[in-house]
Amino acid sequence: MSSIAHIALVPKGVKVDLSEVANVAAALSIQIVRDFGPIWGISATVSAFAKPADVPVGYWPIYIEEPNQLPKGAGGVHLDKRNQPYALIEMGDQWSLDASHECLEMLVDPSGNRLQASPLLEAAVQLGLPQHQVQYVVEVCDPVEDAQYGYQINGVLVSDFFTPNFYGPATASGLRYDYAGALSSPLEVLENGYISWLDPVTGDAMQLQNFMGPDRRLHPQVVNLSHSTQFQNVLLNEAYRPAIDRVTETPNLLMNMSREHLISMETRHRAVRHAAQIHARRMNEELASLYESVQPVPEEEYELQLD
């Protein structure tokens, strides 16, 4: 039986209603127990805390920062000086999506260096790279990270993620490549997603980006991350995943969601919150009725009868 990881979702330098943080933490807990854990064989808890000083030792924190306060590319999972993982995200319209993304990737690969060997993806071959075996950096949300592939749990938007079948050698009927069913084949990278790998022939770290450009069209391209001085500098002190995050500037993950989809999500979110409020009011009425029905015990019943 695998050990249980404990995740802390905690504001750091940002003013946010703790009830909102608690709602997101509850949704992430359901996602792990119901959706993610059975597929990846991982057990974890997610708890909300008011401030970093409240987080017990041994928890892996996900710190929520003010928008535009993090250095460029500093979001994502890092390792502290004791080689324990933590994550940084920014408060914003998609913060629950980001929290889910970083939480799942931290659970699958706490060290940030997990690799998986498989043939080079077909999209990179079509862009001119020779077919050969490579080692992929395991980032379970990146190829399907766009919000349009996410889903809601109790009105909270969480990230889609791929399954271990994602690294399979060929498409096979009946296999599930991601949880939401957006992928139709192994090593597929969807709109605004990306995938990174290490090339054993050249020794370079490579990345295929399938990002939407300003012209609202996809512009797939392969980038050699090893040519980036910043990538090399981060890699001196951190793992592959933090180095990749530092030099990968992804687009707004909400930009491709239709207005109808956004309205539908907001409607569902409001409906969930409204139902919770109604339920809370009814429970308060029941408790008040219960308290009123309890009559105080007369003092004389406490007196001992002595013969």
C-alpha positions, 0 to 999 in steps of 0.5 A: 500500500502506498503512503499517503501524501498531505497537501496544504492549500494556503494563501501567501500574501493574498487576501482571499476568503478562506471558505473559497480556499476550503471549497477548492481543497475539498474539490481537489480531495474528491478529484484525487480519491475518486478520479486520479488516485485509482488511475495512478495508484496514489493516495493523498489528502488536501487541506485548507489553511489560513496562513503558512504558519498554520501548515503542519510540518510534513505537508506539501504546500501549494502557496497562493500568491497575489496576481503578477507577484511571482517572477516570470515562470516561477509558478509550478512545483519546486523543491525546498532545501530539504528536497521537499516539494512545494508549489506556487500559483497565482490568484485569478480567474483560473486559480482552481485549475492551476491548483489542481494542475500543480497538485496532480503533477506534484503527486505523480512526480514530487522530485520533478525528475521523473522520466518515461521512455517512449517513441518520439511523438508523431507531431514532432516527426511531422515538424521534421524531427527524426523518429527515435526513442526519447525520455519524456518528462512526466507532466500529467496535465501539460498536454491537456492543460487548457481549461476547455478540457477541465471539468467541475467538481461541486462547481469548482473547475479542476484540470484534466490529466492523462493516464499511464496509457498516454505513453503507449506505443500505439492507439488501441480501442478501449483505452483511456488516454486522459480522464475527461476523454479529450485525447484520442491517441497516445502522446497527443498534445491538445490546444494550448498544451505542451510536452517536453522530453530529453533526447538521448542522442543530442543530450538536449531538452526539447519541447513541442508547443501547440499554442494558440497565436494572436491570430487565433490559430494553432502554431505547433513548434518544437523548441530546444530548451537547452539553448536557453541560458535561463533553463540551464541556470535553473537546472543547476539548482532545481529539477527538470520540471521547474526548469521547464516551467521557468522558460515555458510561457503558456497562453491564457488557458481560459481564452479558448472557452466559448462564452456559452461554456463559461456561462454554463460553468458559472451557472453550475458554480452558482447553483452549487453554492445556492444549494449549499446555502439552502441546505445550511439554512435548513440545518440551522432550523433543524438544530434550533428546533432540536435545542428548543425541544430539549427542556432543562432538568429541574434542579431537584432531580439532581438532589440525592435522596438520603434515607 
